[in-house]
């Protein structure tokens, strides 16, 4: 037996399995522990060291948030005054910072300061146990729930059961529900009572991209914050700071392209920035970003738009084909032309828009040049055609063919004169020729066809066609009023004269609060119940009736005068009050207790002498109506 043990002891060092226990027995535990812990970390560190930029630079305080100043100010004042809501709802596009903001709010409400004695603050310390636990997503009293995967009423019932218990260590128990619009109708209904009257130690924070899908009963119980898209220049400055921290050399124009492609979403732009740094190996140029995003050269878009609007379709198609061969997306190129059309329209209306600091020098120079050559009707027509063509390109079997057809359509439409120029030309031709003779005229001979006759009225020449006797029967020409109405009431009277405009006259009397009136110009505030197209219909009708050009605008800031109907009712009430003071009327009312004055009509010829009495002591003889008494 002893020989067997000796043999085992001598053979033990030769086997790897027996070597480890023997070393553990001989070494001290304190020395063995670091060897077993640090070695794996040294091997795993390179694998887990890198984080995407969107996570690495996620804001941890309100000061690091960009573009949400109004929300930060509201929360700051609420924390200082103690007016904290029990539920918040954060809404906005993807990647705007809803979940990040919810976590910052949770830290601000539960922060206790470095010394452990602090209160809720708009500037969480970041070093206390609650701030660190919430930042590491391991706090037991801050519960995050994904409503997209937990949509049922059972999940909400489980949440409600936990609401009753006080927080374990924090000041508030906070429930963060992301994509809350994904909850079912039953789940929303189950949450309503708890959401309206939660315990004082509970706060709810909802985040959603579809605010319209949340029931109004839930929204009315929450304090709502709309996180708006971040401006392009602010995004570009933010990405430049991050690129500096990452020791990446990126051109300013490349950053502007990334910010524009982000479309107001901070996270989308961070992902593109991360991709661009990897694509350029730390040094990123504008052309690299264009290739990565599939964008066309900005100067090429100016050339493409300019050639198309000049009608040089062959050159325009060659430019389009060259950009497509380089990897440009036809839909993206049309989108760039659409954005360019909008920007040129702004430059046309306000030349100072070209001097914006975010506009490059080539855009500033070419923009002013092209905008000066194009008329406003051409720009608006190009916008409509490109907007419609962009939809066609996205659903077309061959996007490049669809884009070519849209450019052809736009080039030929650009050669057409504006409708206003055609009308002016027609009027000038008619004025030069005078009244067309009965036997000839517009056709240049005596054959059949429409004859043109000029009718002067209201300072404008209006052409009426006298059709051929064998054709359709001649229609009566529309009456044109040469004199413009002097008052707003005369406008209503003018509309009331024509059967076709009676409905518009009713709208004018009942639903228009006049702000300002001048002959040919009306500014009003619409009342509830007014037609949505009241101003446009009024312009069209008054232009036809008077032969003059009218300007009708809607004011949202001014209250305006009472409507004509309200003025009539007020005048009627005043007449009733004056009539009730008349001796004869007063005697009748005293004798008939149930009688009341319904209407007051002065006798003909007494409107000017309303305050004068005749020999009988009353101007209201046979001029008022009473009702309400059986003895009448």
C-alpha positions in Angstrom: 0.0 0.0 0.0 2.9 2.3 0.9 4.6 1.6 -2.4 1.4 2.5 -4.3 1.2 5.9 -2.6 4.9 6.6 -3.2 4.5 5.7 -6.9 1.5 8.0 -7.1 3.4 10.9 -5.5 6.3 10.5 -7.8 4.2 10.3 -10.9 1.9 13.2 -10.0 4.2 16.0 -11.3 4.3 14.4 -14.7 0.6 14.8 -15.3 -0.8 18.3 -16.0 -3.9 17.6 -14.0 -2.0 17.0 -10.8 0.3 20.0 -11.3 -2.2 22.8 -10.8 -3.4 21.6 -7.4 0.2 21.2 -6.2 1.0 24.8 -7.3 -2.1 26.1 -5.6 -1.0 24.4 -2.4 2.4 25.9 -2.5 1.5 29.5 -3.6 -0.2 32.1 -1.4 -3.8 32.9 -2.3 -3.1 36.6 -2.6 -0.5 36.0 -5.2 -2.6 33.5 -7.1 -5.6 35.7 -7.5 -4.2 38.5 -9.6 -2.6 35.9 -12.0 -6.0 34.3 -12.6 -7.9 37.6 -13.0 -5.7 40.0 -15.0 -4.6 37.6 -17.7 -8.1 37.1 -19.2 -8.8 40.9 -19.1 -5.6 41.6 -21.0 -6.7 39.2 -23.7 -10.4 40.5 -23.8 -9.6 44.2 -23.7 -8.9 44.7 -27.4 -12.1 42.9 -28.3 -14.5 45.0 -26.1 -12.6 48.3 -26.1 -14.3 49.8 -29.2 -17.8 51.3 -29.0 -19.7 52.9 -31.8 -19.7 56.6 -31.7 -23.5 56.8 -31.0 -22.9 54.9 -27.7 -19.5 56.3 -26.8 -20.6 59.9 -27.0 -24.2 59.4 -25.7 -25.0 62.5 -23.6 -25.0 62.0 -19.8 -26.2 65.4 -18.7 -28.6 68.0 -20.0 -25.6 70.3 -21.0 -24.5 67.7 -23.5 -27.9 67.5 -25.2 -28.0 69.6 -28.4 -31.1 71.2 -29.9 -33.5 70.7 -26.9 -33.1 74.0 -25.0 -36.9 74.6 -24.3 -37.3 71.2 -22.7 -34.2 71.6 -20.5 -35.4 75.0 -19.4 -38.8 73.7 -18.5 -37.4 70.8 -16.5 -34.9 73.1 -14.8 -37.6 75.4 -13.6 -39.8 72.5 -12.5 -37.0 71.0 -10.4 -36.2 74.3 -8.8 -39.8 75.1 -8.0 -40.8 71.5 -7.1 -43.5 71.4 -9.8 -42.6 68.0 -11.1 -45.1 66.1 -13.2 -45.8 62.5 -12.5 -45.6 61.4 -16.2 -43.7 62.7 -19.2 -44.0 61.8 -22.8 -41.1 62.4 -25.2 -41.8 62.4 -28.9 -39.7 63.0 -32.0 -38.0 61.3 -35.0 -35.7 58.4 -34.6 -32.3 59.1 -33.2 -33.2 62.5 -31.7 -32.4 61.5 -28.1 -35.7 60.3 -26.5 -34.3 57.4 -24.5 -31.2 59.2 -23.6 -33.2 62.1 -22.3 -35.4 59.7 -20.3 -32.3 58.3 -18.6 -30.9 61.8 -17.9 -34.3 62.7 -16.3 -34.1 59.5 -14.2 -30.6 60.5 -13.0 -31.7 64.1 -12.3 -34.6 62.9 -10.1 -32.6 60.3 -8.2 -29.2 62.1 -7.8 -28.1 62.5 -4.2 -24.8 64.3 -4.9 -21.2 63.3 -4.2 -21.8 63.6 -0.4 -25.1 61.6 -0.5 -27.2 64.6 0.8 -28.2 66.3 -2.4 -31.7 66.7 -3.8 -33.1 66.4 -7.3 -31.1 68.6 -9.6 -30.9 69.5 -13.3 -27.2 68.8 -13.1 -26.7 65.2 -11.9 -23.3 64.7 -10.4 -22.5 61.4 -12.2 -20.5 60.0 -9.3 -23.1 59.0 -6.7 -24.3 55.4 -6.6 -27.6 56.2 -8.3 -26.1 58.1 -11.1 -23.5 55.4 -11.8 -26.1 52.6 -11.6 -28.5 54.3 -13.9 -25.7 55.1 -16.4 -24.7 51.4 -16.4 -28.4 50.3 -16.7 -28.4 48.3 -13.6 -30.5 50.3 -11.1 -33.2 48.3 -9.5 -35.6 51.3 -9.2 -35.2 52.5 -12.8 -37.1 50.0 -15.0 -36.9 50.2 -18.8 -39.6 48.4 -20.8 -39.7 47.9 -24.6 -43.4 48.3 -25.5 -42.6 46.8 -29.0 -42.0 43.4 -27.4 -44.3 43.7 -24.4 -47.5 45.0 -25.8 -50.1 43.0 -23.9 -52.3 43.8 -20.9 -50.5 41.2 -18.8 -47.3 43.1 -19.1 -49.0 46.3 -17.9 -50.7 44.4 -15.1 -47.2 43.2 -13.9 -46.0 46.8 -14.0 -49.0 48.0 -12.0 -48.4 45.4 -9.4 -44.9 46.7 -8.9 -46.0 50.4 -8.6 -47.4 49.8 -5.2 -44.0 49.1 -3.6 -41.7 51.9 -2.6 -38.3 52.2 -4.3 -35.5 50.0 -2.8 -32.9 52.7 -2.4 -33.6 55.6 -4.8 -35.8 58.7 -4.3 -38.3 57.7 -7.1 -39.2 54.5 -8.8 -39.1 55.4 -12.5 -40.6 53.4 -15.4 -39.2 54.2 -18.8 -41.4 52.8 -21.6 -39.9 53.0 -25.1 -42.0 53.0 -28.2 -45.1 53.3 -26.0 -47.4 53.6 -29.1 -47.0 49.9 -29.6 -49.1 49.0 -26.6 -52.4 47.5 -27.3 -55.7 49.3 -26.6 -56.4 47.1 -23.6 -52.9 47.8 -22.2 -53.5 51.5 -22.5 -56.8 51.2 -20.7 -55.3 49.1 -17.9 -52.6 51.8 -17.4 -55.0 54.8 -17.3 -56.0 54.8 -13.6 -52.5 54.2 -12.4 -51.2 56.9 -14.8 -53.7 59.4 -13.5 -53.1 58.9 -9.8 -49.8 57.2 -9.3 -48.1 56.9 -5.8 -45.9 59.9 -5.0 -42.8 57.8 -5.3 -43.4 56.8 -8.9 -42.6 58.6 -12.2 -43.5 57.5 -15.7 -41.4 58.5 -18.8 -42.8 57.5 -22.2 -40.9 57.7 -25.5 -42.5 57.4 -28.9 -42.0 58.2 -32.6 -45.7 58.0 -33.4 -47.4 60.4 -31.0 -50.7 60.3 -33.0 -51.1 56.6 -32.2 -51.2 57.3 -28.4 -54.8 57.7 -27.1 -55.7 61.2 -26.1 -56.7 59.9 -22.7 -53.1 59.0 -22.1 -51.6 62.2 -23.5 -53.9 64.3 -21.3 -52.3 62.7 -18.2 -48.7 63.4 -19.3 -46.4 66.4 -19.7 -45.5 66.4 -23.3 -42.1 67.4 -24.8 -41.6 67.5 -28.6 -37.9 66.9 -29.4 -37.5 68.7 -32.7 -35.0 67.9 -35.4 -31.5 69.3 -34.9 -30.5 72.0 -37.4 -27.9 71.0 -40.0 -25.3 73.6 -38.9 -25.7 72.5 -35.3 -25.2 68.9 -36.3 -22.1 69.7 -38.3 -20.5 71.5 -35.4 -21.3 68.6 -33.1 -19.8 66.1 -35.5 -16.7 68.2 -35.9 -16.1 68.1 -32.1 -16.5 64.4 -32.1 -14.1 64.0 -35.1 -11.6 66.1 -33.2 -11.8 63.8 -30.2 -11.4 60.8 -32.4 -8.3 62.4 -34.0 -10.0 62.2 -37.4 -9.3 64.7 -40.2 -12.5 65.5 -42.0 -13.3 68.3 -44.4 -15.9 70.8 -43.4 -17.9 70.1 -46.6 -17.9 66.4 -45.8 -19.3 67.1 -42.3 -22.0 69.3 -43.9 -22.9 66.4 -46.2 -23.2 64.0 -43.3 -25.3 66.5 -41.3 -27.6 67.0 -44.3 -28.0 63.2 -44.8 -28.8 62.8 -41.1 -32.0 64.7 -41.7 -32.1 66.1 -38.1 -31.3 62.7 -36.4 -28.2 62.8 -34.2 -27.8 59.0 -34.1 -28.1 58.7 -37.9 -25.4 61.2 -38.4 -23.2 59.5 -35.8 -23.5 56.2 -37.6 -22.6 57.9 -40.9 -19.6 59.7 -39.3 -18.4 56.4 -37.8 -18.7 54.8 -41.3 -16.9 57.7 -42.9 -14.0 57.6 -40.5 -13.6 53.9 -41.2 -14.0 54.4 -44.9 -11.3 57.1 -45.0 -9.0 55.5 -42.4 -9.0 58.6 -40.3 -8.7 61.2 -43.2 -12.0 61.8 -44.8 -12.6 64.0 -47.9 -15.8 65.3 -49.4 -15.6 63.1 -52.4 -15.2 60.0 -50.2 -18.4 61.0 -48.4 -20.2 61.5 -51.7 -19.2 58.1 -52.9 -20.2 56.5 -49.6 -23.6 58.2 -49.6 -24.2 57.8 -53.3 -24.5 61.6 -53.8 -23.8 63.6 -56.8 -21.3 66.5 -56.9 -23.1 69.7 -55.8 -21.7 71.7 -58.7 -22.9 69.0 -61.1 -26.4 69.4 -59.7 -26.3 73.1 -60.4 -25.1 72.4 -64.0 -27.8 69.7 -64.5 -30.6 72.1 -63.2 -29.3 75.0 -65.3 -29.1 73.0 -68.5 -32.5 71.6 -68.0 -34.2 74.9 -67.3 -32.4 76.4 -70.4 -34.0 73.6 -72.5 -30.6 72.1 -73.4 -31.9 68.6 -72.9 -29.0 66.7 -74.7 -26.4 68.2 -72.4 -28.6 67.6 -69.4 -29.1 63.9 -70.2 -25.3 63.5 -70.7 -24.7 65.0 -67.2 -27.3 62.8 -65.7 -25.8 59.7 -67.4 -22.3 60.7 -66.3 -23.4 61.0 -62.6 -25.3 57.7 -62.9 -22.2 56.0 -64.2 -20.2 57.2 -61.2 -22.7 55.6 -58.8 -25.2 58.4 -58.4 -28.8 57.3 -57.5 -31.4 58.9 -59.9 -33.8 59.4 -57.1 -31.2 61.1 -55.0 -30.2 63.4 -57.9 -33.9 64.4 -58.4 -34.1 65.0 -54.6 -31.1 67.3 -54.9 -32.7 69.2 -57.8 -35.9 69.5 -55.7 -33.9 70.9 -52.8 -32.1 73.3 -55.2 -35.4 74.5 -56.6 -36.6 75.3 -53.0 -33.4 77.1 -52.2 -33.4 79.1 -55.4 -37.0 80.1 -54.7 -35.9 81.4 -51.3 -33.0 83.3 -52.9 -35.5 84.8 -55.4 -37.7 86.0 -52.7 -35.0 87.0 -50.3 -31.5 87.5 -51.7 -30.0 87.5 -48.2 -30.7 83.8 -48.0 -27.6 83.2 -50.2 -25.4 84.9 -47.6 -26.1 82.2 -44.9 -22.8 81.1 -43.3 -23.7 77.4 -44.0 -23.8 78.0 -47.8 -20.6 77.4 -49.7 -19.1 79.9 -52.1 -20.1 77.9 -55.2 -23.7 77.6 -54.0 -23.8 81.3 -53.3 -22.4 82.4 -56.6 -24.3 79.9 -58.8 -27.5 80.3 -56.8 -27.7 84.0 -57.3 -26.8 83.6 -61.0 -29.5 81.0 -61.7 -32.2 82.6 -59.5 -31.7 85.9 -61.4 -32.4 84.2 -64.8 -35.6 82.3 -63.7 -39.0 83.7 -63.1 -41.1 82.7 -60.1 -43.7 80.8 -62.2 -40.8 78.7 -63.7 -39.5 77.8 -60.3 -42.9 76.8 -58.9 -43.7 74.8 -62.0 -40.3 73.0 -61.7 -41.1 72.2 -58.0 -44.4 70.6 -58.9 -42.9 68.5 -61.7 -39.9 67.4 -59.8 -42.0 66.5 -56.7 -44.3 64.4 -58.9 -41.4 62.9 -60.8 -39.5 61.9 -57.7 -42.5 59.6 -56.7 -42.5 58.2 -60.2 -38.7 57.5 -60.1 -39.0 55.6 -56.8 -41.6 53.2 -58.1 -40.4 52.9 -61.7 -38.8 49.6 -62.9 -35.9 51.6 -64.3 -35.2 54.7 -62.2 -32.6 56.1 -64.6 -35.2 56.0 -67.5 -37.8 57.6 -65.3 -35.4 60.4 -64.3 -34.5 61.0 -68.0 -38.2 61.3 -68.9 -38.7 63.8 -66.1 -35.8 66.0 -67.2 -37.2 65.9 -70.8 -40.6 66.9 -69.5 -39.1 69.7 -67.4 -36.9 71.0 -70.2 -39.8 71.3 -72.7 -42.0 72.9 -70.0 -39.3 75.4 -69.2 -39.7 76.9 -72.7 -43.3 77.6 -72.2 -44.1 81.3 -71.3 -45.8 81.8 -68.0 -49.7 82.0 -68.1 -49.5 85.7 -67.0 -47.4 86.6 -70.0 -49.9 84.9 -72.4 -52.8 86.8 -70.9 -50.9 90.1 -71.2 -50.0 89.3 -74.8 -53.6 88.5 -75.6 -54.8 91.7 -74.0 -52.3 93.8 -75.9 -53.2 92.2 -79.2 -56.9 92.9 -78.6 -56.3 96.5 -77.6 -54.2 97.1 -80.7 -56.9 95.6 -83.0 -59.8 97.3 -81.3 -63.4 96.0 -81.6 -63.5 93.2 -84.1 -65.7 93.8 -87.2 -68.9 91.8 -87.5 -67.9 90.1 -90.7 -64.3 89.2 -90.0 -62.0 89.4 -87.1 -60.0 86.8 -85.3 -60.1 84.2 -88.1 -58.8 86.6 -90.7 -61.8 85.9 -92.9 -65.5 85.6 -93.0 -65.6 81.8 -92.3 -67.2 80.2 -89.3 -65.4 80.4 -86.0 -65.4 82.5 -82.8 -65.3 86.3 -83.2 -63.6 88.4 -80.5 -65.2 91.5 -79.0 -63.5 93.8 -76.5 -65.6 95.1 -73.7 -64.0 97.8 -71.5 -65.1 97.8 -67.9 -63.3 98.5 -64.7 -60.2 99.6 -66.4 -59.4 96.1 -67.9 -60.1 94.6 -71.3 -62.3 91.5 -71.2 -62.6 89.4 -74.3 -65.9 87.6 -75.0 -66.2 85.1 -77.7 -69.1 85.4 -80.2 -69.5 81.8 -81.3 -70.5 80.7 -84.8 -74.3 80.7 -85.3 -74.2 77.0 -86.1 -72.4 76.2 -82.9 -73.5 76.5 -79.3 -75.9 79.3 -78.3 -74.3 82.5 -77.3 -74.1 83.1 -73.5 -74.7 86.4 -71.8 -71.5 88.2 -71.0 -70.6 88.4 -67.3 -71.3 91.8 -65.8 -68.2 93.8 -64.8 -68.5 96.5 -62.2 -66.3 99.5 -63.0 -66.4 101.0 -59.5 -64.7 99.3 -56.6 -66.7 99.0 -53.4 -65.8 101.7 -50.9 -66.6 99.7 -47.7 -66.7 96.1 -46.6 -70.5 96.2 -46.4 -70.6 97.2 -50.1 -68.6 94.1 -50.9 -71.2 91.9 -49.2 -73.9 93.8 -51.1 -72.1 93.3 -54.4 -71.9 89.5 -53.8 -75.6 89.3 -52.8 -76.7 90.7 -56.2 -75.6 87.6 -58.1 -77.3 84.3 -57.6 -74.0 82.4 -58.1 -72.3 84.3 -55.3 -75.0 84.3 -52.7 -73.4 81.5 -50.7 -70.1 83.4 -50.7 -72.0 86.5 -49.5 -73.4 84.5 -46.6 -69.9 83.3 -45.7 -68.6 86.9 -45.8 -71.4 88.2 -43.5 -71.3 85.4 -41.0 -67.7 84.2 -40.7 -65.3 87.1 -41.5 -63.9 89.4 -38.8 -62.6 92.4 -40.8 -59.1 93.5 -39.7 -58.4 96.0 -42.5 -60.2 97.1 -45.7 -59.1 99.1 -48.7 -60.6 99.1 -52.1 -59.0 96.0 -53.7 -57.6 94.7 -50.5 -59.2 92.7 -47.6 -57.5 91.4 -44.4 -59.7 89.3 -42.1 -59.7 86.7 -39.4 -61.9 83.7 -40.2 -64.5 82.6 -37.6 -65.2 79.0 -36.7 -67.3 77.4 -39.4 -65.7 79.4 -42.3 -64.7 77.6 -45.5 -61.1 76.6 -45.8 -60.8 78.2 -49.2 -62.7 81.4 -48.3 -59.9 83.7 -49.2 -59.1 82.1 -52.6 -62.8 82.0 -53.6 -63.2 85.6 -52.6 -60.2 86.6 -54.7 -61.5 84.7 -57.7 -65.0 86.0 -57.5 -64.1 89.7 -56.9 -61.6 89.6 -59.7 -64.3 88.5 -62.1 -67.0 90.9 -60.8 -64.9 94.0 -60.7 -62.3 93.5 -63.4 -59.6 94.5 -60.9 -57.0 92.4 -59.1 -57.9 91.8 -55.4 -55.7 90.8 -52.5 -57.4 88.9 -49.7 -55.2 87.8 -46.8 -55.9 85.9 -43.5 -54.6 87.4 -40.2 -54.1 85.1 -37.2 -52.8 87.8 -34.8 -55.6 90.5 -35.0 -59.0 89.8 -33.6 -60.7 92.0 -36.1 -64.1 93.7 -36.0 -67.4 91.8 -35.3 -68.9 90.1 -38.4 -71.5 91.9 -40.4 -74.1 89.6 -39.0 -73.0 90.3 -35.5 -73.2 94.1 -36.3 -76.7 93.7 -37.6 -77.8 91.8 -34.5 -76.2 94.5 -32.3 -78.0 97.2 -34.2 -81.3 95.4 -33.9 -80.8 95.0 -30.1 -80.0 98.7 -29.9 -83.2 99.6 -31.8 -85.2 97.3 -29.5 -83.7 99.1 -26.5 -84.5 102.5 -27.9 -88.0 101.4 -28.9 -88.7 100.1 -25.4 -88.0 103.6 -24.0 -90.6 105.2 -26.3 -93.7 106.4 -24.3 -96.2 104.6 -26.5 -94.2 101.4 -26.7 -93.5 101.4 -23.0 -97.2 101.8 -22.3 -98.0 98.8 -24.6 -95.4 96.7 -22.9 -96.7 97.6 -19.4 -100.2 96.7 -20.5 -99.2 93.4 -22.1 -96.8 91.7 -19.6 -96.1 88.8 -21.9 -95.4 90.9 -25.0 -91.9 91.4 -26.3 -90.3 93.4 -29.1 -89.3 91.2 -32.0 -88.3 93.7 -34.7 -88.2 97.4 -35.2 -88.7 99.0 -38.6 -88.8 102.8 -39.0 -91.3 104.3 -41.4 -90.0 105.3 -44.8 -88.3 108.6 -44.7 -87.6 108.6 -41.0 -84.3 106.8 -40.9 -82.5 110.2 -40.9 -84.8 111.7 -38.3 -84.8 108.6 -36.0 -84.5 110.7 -32.8 -87.3 113.2 -33.8 -90.9 112.6 -32.6 -94.2 113.5 -34.3 -97.3 115.0 -32.8 -98.4 111.8 -31.2 -95.1 111.6 -29.2 -93.7 108.5 -31.0 -91.8 107.7 -34.1 -92.6 104.0 -33.9 -96.3 104.2 -35.0 -97.1 101.0 -37.0 -93.3 100.3 -37.0 -92.8 97.6 -34.4 -94.0 94.0 -33.9 -95.0 92.4 -30.6 -95.6 88.7 -29.9 -96.1 86.5 -26.9 -99.5 87.6 -25.6 -102.8 85.9 -26.3 -104.7 89.1 -26.3 -102.8 90.5 -29.4 
